[in-house]
Amino acid sequence: MSLLPAPGPTAPALVPLTRPARLRPGARVAVVSPSGPVPDDRLTAGLDILRGWDLEPVVMPHVRDRHPQFRYLAGTDEARARDLQAAWCDPGISAVLCARGGYGAQRMTDLLDWAAMRAAGPKVFVGYSDATALHEAFAVRLGLSTLHGPMTAALSFIENAGTQESLRATLFEPDTVRTLGLGTARTLVPGRAAGVTFGGCLSMLAAELGTPYARPTGRGGLLLIEDIGEEGYRIDRILTQLLRSGLLDGVAGIALGSWEECTPGDEVRAVLRDRLGGLGVPVAGEFGFGHCATAQTVPLGVPAVLDADAGTLTLDVPALDVPALDVPALDGTAGVRRHHPV
């Protein structure tokens, strides 16, 4: 059953979703491959980074599988779904991290037992690119906030210290990363807007339209989009599809991430300005999330303020919940710090 409102011109605005708790040292985190096959050397390097953070990574049984027929899939749909569901329903697992993107998450989404996953309660989910299909499903089916962040076996995670630190801080110290932006953001449409973050990979958002896992409205939301390897006309076509579908009706503002290996930047910006400028909402680009070397971890389903002029996205609350007992009291002991709401 969907937890989001029915479509239509009077659909209520997006509401903040349930935030899972932050991680603590020693937490067990599952690594899954819901999409493409994983190079073993990259997986090993990524797992070493997680262990260096005092996490205990649990590699699910089918992470290293290869589909017997389709080389672009990491194992069969059933095996990939079984890994994700088993990880999510394991009470000893605090987070589920995608090993890589590619393609395939949509193929196994219908095989998941969403009632069982809802009963298992909230936990951290991290991924981007093809994982956008799962971000949408977790929002619609579980009412859960997720993290648009690097995959364990992605080169950007293995090789870039900034990408690593953004995820590490978000997982362990989410109250320290409330203002997002690398100082590179550029204003396309000026202004300031408040709303609930949603989005991900642009082409995947379009591919989800019309499915049981797609949100019916983006009203009151701050749309975060990025993509890789798309020509200008394809970006135009995808944005036009989103506009015509009504998904962007009532969107409060738009933050744009990376457009790696896409049409030259000037053309991309021109297309984005042309297609999105008519919405009459603030739009800023080059925020540094998505398919880029230094990629910020950005929460989806969290209330925030976009300042397109300053090039910042400021979260109203930490990306992950900080339990009251975790917040230092004014006397230095554990307790609730009343002037610092979480």
C-alpha positions in Angstrom: 0.0 0.0 0.0 1.4 3.4 -1.0 2.1 5.8 1.9 2.0 8.8 -0.5 -1.0 10.8 -1.6 -3.0 10.1 -4.7 -2.2 12.1 -7.9 -4.2 15.1 -8.9 -4.1 18.9 -8.9 -5.1 19.1 -5.3 -2.6 16.4 -4.0 -1.1 17.5 -0.7 2.5 18.5 -0.6 5.2 15.9 0.2 5.8 15.4 3.9 9.1 14.5 5.6 9.7 10.7 5.8 10.9 8.6 8.7 14.6 9.0 9.3 16.5 5.9 10.4 19.0 6.2 13.2 22.6 7.2 12.7 25.2 4.5 12.9 27.5 3.8 15.8 31.0 2.2 15.7 30.8 -1.5 15.4 27.5 -1.5 13.5 26.9 -4.3 11.0 26.1 -3.1 7.5 25.0 -5.3 4.6 26.4 -4.9 1.1 24.1 -5.9 -1.7 24.2 -5.9 -5.5 20.7 -5.0 -6.7 21.8 -4.0 -10.2 25.0 -4.6 -12.2 27.9 -7.1 -11.5 30.7 -6.0 -9.1 34.4 -6.0 -9.9 35.9 -8.0 -7.0 39.0 -5.8 -6.6 36.8 -2.7 -6.2 34.5 -4.5 -3.7 37.5 -5.5 -1.6 38.8 -1.9 -1.6 35.4 -0.5 -0.6 35.0 -3.1 2.2 38.4 -2.1 3.6 37.2 1.5 3.8 34.1 0.5 5.7 36.2 -1.6 8.1 38.5 1.4 8.7 35.4 3.3 10.0 34.9 0.5 12.6 31.9 -0.9 10.7 31.4 -4.6 10.2 30.4 -5.1 6.5 28.4 -8.2 5.7 28.6 -9.2 2.1 25.4 -10.9 1.1 25.6 -14.3 -0.6 24.9 -13.2 -4.2 26.9 -10.0 -4.3 29.6 -11.5 -6.5 27.2 -13.4 -8.8 26.9 -13.0 -12.5 23.7 -13.5 -14.4 23.9 -16.7 -16.5 22.6 -15.0 -19.6 22.7 -11.2 -19.2 26.2 -9.8 -18.4 24.8 -6.5 -17.2 23.1 -8.1 -14.2 24.7 -9.2 -10.9 23.0 -12.6 -10.6 19.3 -13.5 -11.2 16.5 -11.2 -10.2 15.4 -13.7 -7.5 18.9 -13.9 -6.0 19.4 -10.1 -5.9 16.0 -9.6 -4.4 16.6 -12.3 -1.8 19.8 -10.6 -0.7 18.2 -7.2 -0.3 15.2 -8.6 1.6 17.3 -10.8 3.9 19.6 -7.9 4.7 16.7 -5.6 5.4 14.8 -8.0 7.6 17.9 -9.0 9.7 17.6 -7.3 13.0 21.3 -7.3 13.4 21.9 -5.2 10.3 21.8 -1.4 10.8 22.3 -0.3 7.1 22.1 -1.7 3.6 24.7 -0.3 1.1 24.6 -0.9 -2.6 27.8 -2.2 -4.1 27.3 -0.5 -7.5 24.7 0.8 -9.9 24.3 -0.1 -13.6 20.9 -1.6 -14.3 18.6 -4.1 -12.8 17.0 -2.7 -9.6 13.7 -2.3 -11.4 13.7 -6.0 -12.4 13.7 -7.3 -8.9 11.6 -4.6 -7.1 8.4 -6.6 -7.6 9.9 -9.6 -6.0 10.4 -8.0 -2.6 8.0 -8.6 0.3 7.3 -5.0 1.2 5.0 -6.0 4.1 7.9 -7.9 5.7 10.3 -5.1 5.1 7.9 -2.6 6.6 7.6 -4.8 9.7 11.4 -4.9 10.0 11.5 -1.2 10.7 13.7 1.6 9.4 17.4 1.3 8.7 19.8 3.2 6.5 19.8 2.6 2.8 22.6 4.1 0.6 23.0 4.2 -3.2 22.6 6.3 -6.3 22.2 5.9 -10.1 20.1 2.8 -10.7 19.3 2.7 -7.0 17.0 5.6 -7.7 14.3 3.0 -8.3 14.8 1.7 -4.8 14.9 5.2 -3.3 11.4 5.8 -4.8 10.2 2.4 -3.6 11.4 2.9 -0.1 9.7 6.3 0.0 6.4 5.1 -1.5 6.1 1.6 0.2 7.9 2.2 3.5 7.6 6.0 4.0 11.4 6.0 4.7 14.1 8.6 4.1 17.2 7.2 2.3 20.6 8.5 1.4 21.6 9.3 -2.2 25.3 8.4 -1.7 28.2 6.5 -3.0 28.2 2.7 -3.6 30.8 0.6 -1.9 32.5 -0.6 -5.0 32.3 2.7 -7.0 35.6 4.3 -8.0 34.4 7.7 -6.7 34.1 6.1 -3.2 37.3 4.1 -3.4 39.5 6.9 -4.8 38.1 10.1 -3.5 38.6 11.2 0.1 35.9 13.9 -0.1 33.3 11.4 -1.2 34.3 9.1 1.6 34.2 11.8 4.3 30.8 13.0 3.2 29.3 9.6 3.6 31.2 8.8 6.8 30.1 12.1 8.5 26.5 11.5 7.3 26.4 8.0 8.8 28.1 8.8 12.1 27.8 12.5 12.7 24.8 13.7 10.7 24.3 16.8 12.7 27.7 18.1 11.4 26.6 18.1 7.7 23.5 20.2 7.7 24.5 22.6 4.9 25.4 20.9 1.6 27.3 22.4 -1.2 30.9 22.3 -2.4 31.1 26.0 -3.2 30.7 25.2 -6.9 26.9 25.7 -7.3 25.7 28.1 -10.0 22.4 29.9 -10.1 20.1 29.1 -13.0 17.0 30.7 -11.6 17.4 32.9 -8.4 15.4 32.5 -5.3 15.0 30.6 -2.1 12.6 27.7 -1.4 11.7 25.2 1.3 10.5 21.7 0.8 11.1 18.0 1.2 14.0 16.5 -0.8 13.3 13.9 -3.4 14.8 12.7 -6.7 18.0 10.9 -7.9 19.1 9.9 -11.4 17.0 11.8 -13.9 16.5 9.0 -16.4 15.6 6.5 -13.7 12.9 8.9 -12.3 11.4 9.0 -15.8 11.6 5.2 -16.1 9.7 4.8 -12.9 6.7 6.9 -14.1 3.5 4.8 -14.2 4.8 2.0 -12.0 3.4 1.2 -8.5 6.6 2.5 -7.0 6.6 6.0 -8.4 5.4 8.9 -6.3 2.3 10.5 -7.9 3.4 14.1 -7.1 6.4 16.2 -6.3 4.3 19.1 -4.9 6.1 20.9 -2.2 9.3 19.0 -2.9 12.9 20.0 -3.6 13.8 18.0 -6.6 17.4 16.7 -6.7 18.5 15.4 -10.1 21.6 14.3 -11.9 22.6 11.9 -14.7 25.5 10.5 -16.7 26.2 9.9 -20.4 23.1 11.6 -21.8 23.0 13.8 -24.9 21.3 17.2 -24.7 18.2 16.1 -26.7 17.7 13.1 -24.3 17.9 15.3 -21.2 15.4 17.6 -23.0 13.1 14.6 -23.7 13.3 13.2 -20.2 12.6 16.6 -18.6 9.7 17.2 -21.0 8.3 13.8 -20.0 8.5 14.7 -16.3 6.8 18.0 -17.0 4.0 16.5 -19.1 3.4 13.8 -16.5 2.6 16.4 -13.9 5.3 15.1 -11.5 6.9 18.6 -11.3 3.6 20.5 -10.8 4.0 22.4 -7.5 7.7 21.6 -7.0 9.2 24.2 -4.7 12.8 24.3 -6.1 15.4 22.3 -7.9 19.0 21.4 -7.1 21.1 19.9 -9.9 24.0 17.5 -9.4 26.6 16.2 -11.9 26.2 15.6 -15.6 29.3 13.5 -16.2 29.9 12.4 -19.8 26.8 14.3 -21.0 26.6 16.9 -23.7 29.1 19.8 -23.1 28.2 21.8 -20.0 26.9 25.0 -21.7 24.4 23.0 -23.7 23.3 21.0 -20.6 22.7 24.2 -18.7 20.8 25.7 -21.6 18.5 22.7 -21.8 18.0 22.7 -18.0 17.2 26.4 -17.9 14.8 26.1 -20.9 12.9 23.1 -19.5 12.9 24.0 -15.8 12.9 27.8 -15.9 9.2 28.0 -16.8 8.3 26.4 -13.4 9.0 29.7 -11.8 11.0 28.2 -8.9 14.6 28.5 -7.7 17.1 26.4 -9.7 20.8 25.9 -9.0 23.3 23.6 -10.6 26.6 21.9 -10.0 25.9 20.9 -6.4 28.4 18.0 -6.5 26.2 15.0 -6.0 25.8 12.0 -8.3 28.2 10.6 -10.9 31.2 12.8 -10.1 34.6 12.3 -8.5 33.8 14.2 -5.3 30.2 13.3 -4.6 28.3 14.5 -1.6 25.8 12.3 0.3 22.4 13.8 0.1 19.3 12.7 2.1 16.0 12.1 0.3 12.8 12.6 2.2 14.1 15.3 4.5 12.9 18.9 4.9 15.4 21.5 3.6 15.9 25.0 2.3 17.4 25.6 -1.1 19.1 29.0 -1.6 19.8 29.2 -5.3 21.7 32.5 -4.9 24.1 31.2 -2.2 24.3 27.8 -3.8 23.4 25.9 -0.6 21.0 23.2 0.4 20.4 23.4 4.2 18.7 20.5 6.0 16.1 21.4 8.7 17.1 18.2 10.5 20.1 15.9 10.3 20.0 13.3 7.5 19.7 10.5 10.1 18.0 10.6 13.4 20.2 11.3 16.4 18.5 9.7 19.4 18.1 11.9 22.4 20.5 9.8 24.5 23.2 10.4 21.9 23.0 14.2 22.2 25.4 15.7 24.7 23.7 17.6 27.6 25.0 21.1 28.5 26.9 19.6 31.4 28.7 17.2 29.2 26.7 14.1 30.1 24.3 12.2 27.8 20.9 13.7 27.5 18.6 16.0 25.6 20.0 19.3 24.5 16.9 21.4 24.4 18.3 24.3 22.3 19.5 21.8 19.6 16.5 20.0 18.3 17.1 16.9 16.3 
